[in-house]
Amino acid sequence: MYRLITKNLILIGILLLAAACTTKSSEPQNFEELAQHSLAEIEGTFNISGLDSEVQVLRDKWGVPHIYAENQRDLFFAQGYVQAQDRLWQMDMWRRVNEGRLAEILGPEALEHDKLARLIQFRGPWEEEWTSYHPDGKMIFEAFADGVNAYIDQIGDNLPVEYKMTGLEPLRWTPEASTGRVATALPLGAARSELRRAQRIAESGLDEANRREAPQYDNWIDLEIPEGLDVSIISDEVVQSLSHFRGGFPKPPVLPEYQQWEEAMASLNMGARENSPGSNNWVASGELTESGHVLLANDPHRGVTNPSLRYLIHLNAPDYSVIGSTEPAIPGVAIGHNGRVAWGLTIVGTDQADVFVEQLNPDNLDEARWKGEWYPLETVVDTIVVQGEEPKIIEHKFSRHGPVFYVDSTNHVAYSVQSTANEPGTGGYMGALRLAETDNCYEFMEQLAWYKAPSENMICGDAEGNISWLAAALTPKRSEGWYGRIPVPGTGDYEWEGFRSHTELPQEINPERGWLGTANNDVQPEGYYPPIMFRSNSSSRWDRLQQMFDGASNLTVEDYEQMIHDAYYSWFENQRTLFEGWTSDDPDVERARKELTEWDAVYHKNSRAAAIHSRWRQNVDSEAQNDNNPLEERRALAEEALIASIDVLKSSLGDEMDDWRWGQIHRSEFPHWLVSAYDLPTVERSGGYGLIASTGATFREIIDFSDLDNSRATSTPGQSMQPGSPFYDNLLPLWGEEEFFPLLFSPEAVEAETVNRMTLKPE
């Protein structure tokens, strides 16, 4: 008996040792193996707690998931699950940025961001928040959150590779987590502009400020300093206090054990940046198309990143079907079509924020004056967890106008910001949940009453042949004579008096010319008052879009593809004369001048002239393009800028001009957030700043109502952010070669191109 027990113990020991050796040898030894061990399972059948009925998820060969559910709750649950499969780390970091939870993972360097993020975040009422987005909004956001958490529960410790490399764990998702006011939905830029404009007035005087700014705007109304405002006390510290919000995504440190591996150092992104700023959209009625049906295009510009800021998805349930682009952390489809209605967007620029200078009680700085009486500022106590330090206890203060972001105790004033971001229903793009259920452009226009942020030029085309446009946004109605361009006293003379009806905003439906479009131009009709914004009166992209539609007819999807990739700089025809009528003694400058006189004005990636012109545009004095100046003076300025441009290009591209090309400058890079092992190839590109084919064009859509399966899209680098996934980088070559892929809609077309099939069953 003893010998039998001993033999068994020895056998068990051998088995345990063998298992330990097997486990050790199977542990990832490099980043490629680590990524493979961390991939999401996108094929097969999975029992999932929280579903009511079975859900089918079909991924086509481009990585777009087509979700088929038997009810809407399961549909949005599955959307949360699927988007977490592909983008959980991105969603988690997006949320940490929004909610002011970066110091937890980055330490004290992120504390100022967290303070500001928490100060300005939306704090309710939540019931109004949900119903603003959709009558069933609460159900939608809860289902989406449940789906994200179901995926986190399913994978257990086998988290995406970024969590393994950093030792972090994903936050449990909440319905509120998807409502962050970030990027274009957080209108702090307008508030900072008010402060800087007030500083310029203090430096150079009111008359000079008006003289400088008036020529830039068609609808300029001279600035006036509000009674009671002292612009001289607005310091740089005031502006800086509203500038701590981080727009980019965080990069927590990689654990020491991975820092020793090859290619562990993160790469810098040295690629071209989107600085248009902007997007393009247009829609043509059947009168201008070959098919006789509506064609719609959208070309929204954002940063070129790995992963993409956008995510394509197709959602299907009884009486519900919508396909297009969303952002990974939010439910629904932000840009796309439902088979009956298609839409696209560009930023309007509506002024949705104002700075108030609150007069404080010298005897009690927690009181502010309004309508001749002191009232108490609201105080909210908050705790911020800081990695490596004790938690920080902070106090947020709020005036009747909004969050107080700076207190000047010397001058007894506080600065607060009132913005639409603190109003219910202003989470970015989520007003589109209502648009997905409209049947035509007339219904679409009515539902835009609920589209509050960001401010968007919403174009529509429908299966009935209608086209429309509306400058949608929650638009403040300010006191008479106040236009929101500099701070105002918070004592009660300047107030928001509610919001404008969507019927009062700039809009158009079924125009005789047969098309509608925008390119971040000033869309306010002549005489529109009071203005919703003051926007520059010049847009090279808008000028080019009008040129392309001048005389257009028999338009096809292929024509739209060419238009979207158009790299012609329309303003060069007015600049060409600046390079004519003179020569240079410097042979390189003369060669550059001659090439520009013969240039076709197309920013092709192989063009040397485009590279020269791009640098010249950056260097040239604005007076060179002022037609009121003598031509010889303008040409002298042009030559001066050209000489400087050649020097810059020699420094950056080398002395040999034959080797210069625009693509060397205008290239997009795709580094991984944390390690260079997962970097993707650089792409040299045509297009650029001020062109229809702008730098930040990644997702695009063309919707064809003559055949919805003939609709198409682009995106890059892939739908999944998981290195090693077949959908991590598969869209990058297409995008780099300016090729679209099908945006499949019918069940038959989807089935024909399905490469991965996943079934989610109720547990």
N, C-alpha and C positions, 0 to 999 in steps of 0.2 A: 504493500500500500504506500509506504514511504517513498519507494523508488518510483511508483507511478505518479505520485504527486510531484516528485522532483523532476521527472521527465516533462510533465505538463508545464511546470514553472519554467523550465528551460525553453520549451517550445514557445510559450507565451513571450518570454524575453526575446527570443529570436525574431518573432513576428513583430513585436513592438520596435525593436531595433531596425528591422527592415522597413517598417512603416515610417520611422523617423528619417531614415536615409532617403526614402522615396520622397517624403515631404520636402526635405531640404533640397534635394536635387531638382524638384519641380518648382521651387520658388523662382520667380523672375530674376534673371541675372542682368538684364538691360532694359532700356525703356521700351523697346519693341515688345519684349515678352510681357512686361508690366501692362502695356496697353491691351494686348491680346487677352490677358487674364481678366481685364476689367470691362470687356465689351458687354453691352446690353443684348439680351436675347430677343430677337425680332422675328423669329420663326418658331411656330409651334402653338400649343394650347396651354393656357395658364388659368388656374383657378384663382380668382381675385375676390377678396372680401369687399363688399360695398356695392357691387353691381346688382341690378334687378333682373337683367336679361343678358343673353349672349351678345357680344360685340365682335364684329369682324374688322380687322385692320389690314388693309392691303397696301403694301409699299410698292410703287412702280419703280422702274429701273433708274429713275432719276432721284429716288429717295423720298418722294412725296407720299405721305401716308393718306390713304382714303379710308375714313372711318365710317362704318355702317352700324347704327344702333337702332333699337326698337323704340326708344323714347329719348327725349332731350336730356334728361338727367344723366342717363348712361352715356350719352354722346359727349357731354362736356366732362364727365368723369374720365372717359377714355382719352379725350384730348389732353387733359392734365397728365395722364399716365404716359402717353406717347411723347409729349413734348419733354417730359422729364427723362424719358429714355435717351433722347437725343441731346438735350441741352441742360441737364440738371445743374451742373456747376455754373453755367451762365445765369440761369434763373436765380440761383442762390446768391451769387455776387450782386446781381441787379437789385435784389431785395435788400441786401446789406447796405448798399449805397443809399437806397431810398429811405430806409428806416433808421439810418444813423447807427449802424452796428459794425462799423469798420474797425474801431479801436479794439474790439474783442479779438481781432485776428492780426491787426497791424501794429497795435500798441499806441503810445501817446501821439505819434505823428498824425494820426487820423482823428484826434480828439476834436479839433476845431470844425472839421467836416461834420462829425456826428452831432455836435452842438447845433449847428445851423440846420442840418437835415431834420432834427427832431423839433426844432423851433418852428419850422415852416410847414411841417407835415399836416395833412388833413386829419382832424380829430373828431369828425362827426358833424351832423347826425347821420348815422349809418343807414337807417331805413330809407331816407331820401337819397342817399348815395346809390343804393342798389336799384331802386325803382327808376332813377334817372337813366341808368344804362338800359334797362329793359324791365317790363312789368314783372318778369320772373327773374330779375337780376340776382336776388339773394340765392335762389336755387342754383343758378348758373355758376356763381362764384364759389359756393359751397361744394358743388359737384366737382369743379375743376380742382379745388384744393384737396378734396378727398382722393382724386385720381393721382395727384402728385404724391401724396403720402402713401397711397397703396403701392406705388412703385418703390418708394424708399423702403417700405416694409418688406417688399418682395426680395429685394437684392441684399438686404441685411448688411453684412460687413463687406461684401464685394462691390464697393462703391466705385464710381467713375475714377479714372486714373488721377485726376487732379486732387481728389480727397486723399488718396493713398500717398501721393507725393508730399502733401502738406500736413497730414495728420488731422485734418479738419473733418467735421461731420456736417451734413446738410441740416439746415433748420427745418423744423416741421412747418409745412405750408399752411397758411390761413387764408380765408376768403379776402381779408383786408390786404394781404401781401401783394395781390395783383393790381392794386389801385394806386401804386406809387406815382407821384407827380414828378416826372423826371424829363430830362432833355427838353424837347420843344413844348411839353406840357407844363413846365415850370418856368413861368415868365419873369425870372429874376433879372434877365438881361435888360428888360425895359426899365426896371427900377434902378439898376446901376447906370444906365444911360441918363436918367434924370439927374442923378447925383453928379455925374461928370459934366453934364451940360451946365449945371449950376456953378461948378467950379470954373468953367471957362468964362462964364459971365463975370464971376468975381475977379478973374485975372485980366480980362480984356474989355469988359464993359458990355452992357446990353446991346447997344447999337452995333458994335463990332460982331457980336454973336449972331445977330440977325443978318448982318451983311454977309457973313460967311455961309450961313446955312440956307438962306432963302433960295439961291440958285439951284440947289439940289432937289427941290421939291416943287411939283406943279401946284400943290394945294397949300403952300406955306402961309401960315398966319403968324404975324410977328409975335415974338415972345414978350411977355410982360411979367415983371416980378410981382408975385402976390404980396399984398399988404401984410406985413408981419413976418415975412421971410427974410432972414439975414443969410445971404449966400456966402458971406465971408467966413462963416464958422464951419462950413462943410469941409472937413479935413479928409486927407487920404485914408485915415483910419476908419472913417465912416464908410467909405467906398469898400475898403478891404474887408470890413466885417460882413459884407454881403457877398463876398467872393470866395468863401472857403469851400463851397460845395464842389465836390470832385465829379466831373462828368465822366471820366474814364473808369474802367474796371480795375479793381485792386489786384495786386500781385503779392499774395502772402509768401513767405519764404518756404523753400523746399527743405524737407527734413535732411539732416546731415548724412544719413546713409545713402541718399540718392545724389547728393552733391558730388560724390566721388565718381559717379558713372560718367561715361563719355557723353558729351553734348548736354551737360546738365545746366550750363549757363543760358539764361534767357536771352534771346536776340532783341535788339532794338528794332523798332519799325522805322526804317529810313525811307519808306515809300512816300509818294505824293499824298498830300492831305486834301480833303474836300474843303474848299473855301469859297464856293460859289456865292453865297450859300444857296441851296435851293433844289428844285425839282421841276419837272415838266409834266404836263398832262394835256391831252386833247381828245376830242371826240367828234366824229363826222357823222352826219345823218346819211341815210341811204341815197340822197341826191348826189353825193360826192363819191360814193363807193361803187366799185364794179358790180358787187353783188346786189346792190339796192338795199342792203341792211346796214345797221349801225356798226361802226368800228371804233373802239375806244383804246387809248394807250395811256399808260402811266409809267413814269420814270422818276421815282422818288430818290433823292440823293441823301445819303448819310455817309458816315465813315466806312472805309473799306477795312474790314476786320476779319480775324479768324477767332471764333466763328462769326458768321454773318449776324447782323443785328436783327435780321428778319427770318421768318420760318414759314414755309409753304405747307398748307394743309387743306384737306377736303373733308367737310363734315356732312353727314347724312343721317337723317331720322325721318319718320313719317311726316310729310308736309314740310320738310326742312332740308335744304341742300345749299351749301355755299362753299366756294373754293377760292383760295387766294393766299395772301400773305398776312401774317400776324406777327407779334413779337412773342418770344418763347414763354414769357411769364404771364401772359394774359389769355383769356378765353376768347373764342370767336375768330372772325376773320376781319382784319382792318381794311384791306384793299382787295377787291376781287369781284365776283359775280355770283348770282344765285340762279342762273338760268333764265331769269326774266329781266333782271336789272344788273348793270355793271357800274362800277365806280372807281375813281382814282382821285388822288389828292396832291396838292402842293401847299406849302406854308403861305398863309396870307400875310401875317405880320401884325395882326390886330393887337393894339396896346391893351394888355390885360393886367397891368400892375401900376400902382402909384405909391410914391413915398410921401409919408406925412411926418411933419416935424411937430412933435407933441410938446406943448409947453408944460413943464413940470412945476409942481409946487416947491418953492425953495425950502420950505420947512418940512416937506415930506415928499421925497423923490418917487414915492410909490403912488402919487396922485397926478393926474393930468387934467388940463382945463378943456372944457367943451361947453359951448353956449353959455359962457360966463360963470360956470361952476366947476368945482373940482370933483373928480370922480376917481375911484380906486382902480389902479391897474390890476388886472388878473394875474395871479402868480401860479405857476404849475411847477412842482418839484419833480425832478427826474434823476435817475441814476444811470450812469454810463459805465459799463464794464470796460476796463482797459487792460489789455494783455501786459503782464509783468508789473502792474501797479495796483494799488487799491482802487476800488470803484470811485468814480467822481460823482459827487452830489451837485447838481446844478439847478438853477432856477430859470425858468422861461417866463417872460413877462409879455402881456398882451394888452394893447390899448383897444379902444372900441373899433379901431380901423384894422388891427391885425397884429402880427408878431412884432415885438420890439427887438430890433437887431443891434441897436447901439444906444448907449446912454452917455450923454455929455453932461456930467455933473457940474462942470465949471459954468457952462452957459444955461444950465437948468432946462435942457431939452432932451428929448428921446426921439429916435427915428424908428418909425414902424412902416411896414409894407402891407398894403391891401392888395391882394391879388385874387384872381379867379381860382387859383390852386386851392384856396381854402373854402371854396363853394362845393356843394354836393355835385357829383357827376362830372368832375373835371380830370379824372384819370385819363391818360393818353389813349386815344383811338377807340375807347370802348363804347362811344356812342354808336359805333358801327354795328353793335349787336342788334339794334333796331332796324338798321338798313338792310340786314340780311333777310328780312321778312317782308320787304316791299315788293309790289307788283309792277310798278312803272315809275317814271321819273317824277310824276306829280306827287305820288305817295312819298317818294324819296325826299323831295323838297320839304314836305310837311314834317317828316321825321327828323330832318336836320335841326329842328327846334331843340332837339335833345343832344345834338353833337356840340360839345362845349369846349373841348381841348384835344390837341392843340388847335390853333386857328388854322383852318384848312379851306383851300379852294376845292370844293367837292364838285367834281364833274360826274354826270350820269348819262348813260345811254341805255335804252331798253329795247325789248323785243318788238314793241309796238312801233318803233321808229322815232321815239322822242329823244331829245338831248337837252341837258340843262346844266346849270352851274350856279353855285351859291357860295359866298364867302362866309362859311359857317364858323361860329365861335360864340362863346359866352362873352358878350360885348358890353362893357360898362357904359351906363348912361351917366355922364358927369354933369355937375352943376353948370348952368349957362355961362359961357365964356371961359371955361376951363378945359384945356385940351390934353392935359396929362403929360407934359414934356419936361417939367421941372418940379421939384418937391413943392408941397403946399403946406401951410399951417394946418394943424389938426384941431383947430379951435371951433370948427363948425361951419365956416363959410364955404368950404370946399368939400363936397360929399358925393359919393356914388348914390344915385337916385334910382336904384334898381338896374335892370339890364334891358337892352333893346330886343324887341321881337325879331325873330328870324326873318319876318316879312319886311323889315326895314333895312336889311343888310343888302349889299350889292349882289345882284343875281340876274339871271337871264334864262329863258327857255325857248327852244325852237326858233333861233334867229334865222332870218331870211338867207344869210350868207351860208348856212348849212354846216357850220362848225363852231366849236367852242374850245378854248384852251387857255392855259395860264403858264407862266414861267417865273413865279415870284415877283412879277411886275406889280406896279401900283394898279390895282383893279378897281379903284373908286372912280365912278363916272365923273365927268366934268361937272363941277358945281355941287357934288355930293357933300352934304353938311348935316351935322358936324362930322368931321372926318373920324374914321375908326383907327387911323394911324397916319403917320407921316413917313412915307417910303420914297426912296430915290426914284427920280423920274426917268431913269435910263436902265435898260436891260438888254444886253446884246442877245441873250437867248430868246427873249420875247420878240425882238426884231426879226431874228432868224426864223422863228416859228411862223410869224406872219408871212414872211417871204415864201416859205415852203407851201403855204396854203393859198398863195396868190395864184389863181387860175387852176387850182388843183381839181382833178376829176378822175373818175374810175379808179379810185384808190383801193389798194389791196393790202393784205397782211404783209406781203413782202415789201410794199412801199413803206409801210409803217416801220418795219425793221430798219430800213435804210434811214428813215427820218430820225429814229431813236439814236442811231449811231452816227448821225451827222456831225462832222468835225470842222465845218466851215465857219471861220470867224468873220461874220458879216461886217463888222466895223472896220476891217482892214482897208476896204475900198476908200474910205475917207482918210486913211493914214498913208496910203501908198505914195501920195504926192510929196510927203515929207522926205522920202528917200530919192526923189527925182530932182534934177536941176543942180546937182552938185556932185563933186567927186572928192575922194580922200587920198592923201599921199601915202597913207598906211595901206599896204596891199591887202592885209587881212580885213581891215575895215571896209575897204573898197569892194572886196569880194562879197562881204556880207551885205553891203548896201545894194549891190547889183542883184544878188539873189532875191532880196526882198522886193525889188521892183518887178521881178519876174515871177514871184511866188503866187500860187493859186489860192492862198489863204486857208488851206486845209491843214489842220494839225494832225497829220499822219505820223505814226510812231517812227517812221524811217526818214522823216523830213528834217534836214539841217536848218532850213529857213524857219521852220516852226520853233526849233530850239532857240534860235537867235531872237526871233520876235517875242517869244515868251519872256526872255530876260530883258529885252528892250522895254516891254510893257511895264516891268517892275521898276526900271530905272528912270524912265522918261518923266520930265516935269509936266504936270498937268497943263501948264500954259502952252505946251507944244500942240495940244489938241483943241485949243481955244480958237475957233474960227475968226474971232474978232481981232486977233493979233496979226501983225504983218507976217506973210508967208516966210520971208527970209529969216526972221527971228525964230519962227517955229522950226524951220529946217535946221538952224544952228543948235537948238535944243535937242532935236532928234539925233543929230550927229554926235553931240556930247554923250547922249544916253547910249548910242550904239558903241562908241569907243569903250565905255564902262562895261557894257554887256559882253563885248569880246574878251575883255580881261577876266571877267567872272567865269565865262565858259572855258577859257584856257586853264584856269585854276581848277575847275571841277571836272572837265571832260578831257583835258590834255591839249597840247599845243597844235596837234594835227587836226585841222578843220575837217578833213575828209572823213574822219572817224565820228564826227558829231552827228547825233540824231535825237529827235525829240523823245523817243522812248527811253533813252538813258535817264532823262529827267523825270518824265511822266511814267513812273513805274509803280506798281502796287506790290507790296510785300505782305506776307501772311505768316508772321511769326506766331508760335504758340505762346500763350500767356506766361508759361512757367519755365519751359526748357526748350532748347533749340533742336532737340531730337525729333520734335514733332512739327518743325517748321515746314512750310510748303513753298514751292518754287515762286520766284518773283516773276511778274508779268509786265512786260513793256506794253504801253497802251497808246492808242490814238485818243484824240479828244483833250479835254482839260477845262481849265477855268474860263467861264464866260461862254462855253459852247453847249449845244444841246447834249452832246456826248460828254458830260461832265465827269470829273474825277470820282465822285461818290456814287456813281450809278452802278448798283449791284443788282438788286431786285428790279425787274421791269415786267410789265404785263401788256399783252395785246389781246383784247377780247373781240371775237368775231361772231356776231349774232347770226350770220348766215350758216355757220357750223361751229358750235361751241367747242367741239373737240379739235378744231383748227386753231383755237386760241393757244397762246404760247407765252413763255416766261423765261427770264434769266435769274440766276442767283449765283453766289459764290461764297466760299469754296465748296460747300456741301451742306446737306441738311443736318448731318450729325456733327457734333464737335468731338466725337470719340476717335482718337487716332487708332488706325487699324480697321475702322469700319469701312465698308465699301462706299459709304456715303459721306466720308470725311472730306474728300477732295475731288469727287468725281465730276462736279460741276465746274471746277476751275478751268480745265482745258476748253470747254465750250465757251465760257465767259471770256477767256483770253482771246479766242478766235472770233468773238462777236457773233456767236451762234445762240439761237433760242432752243428751248426744248418744249414739247407739247404740254399744255395745261389740261390734262384729260378730265372729262366731266361725266360722260355717259358710262353706265356700268359696263357696257360691252367694251368700250375703249380702255377702261381701267383694267378690266380682267385680262385683256390681251397683252398688257404690258406689266402685269404683276410679277415681281420676282421674290417677294417675301410675304408670307401669309401668317398672320397672328390671330388667334382666337382667344378672347378673354371671356371666361365663364364665371357666373356667380359661384362663390365658394360654398 
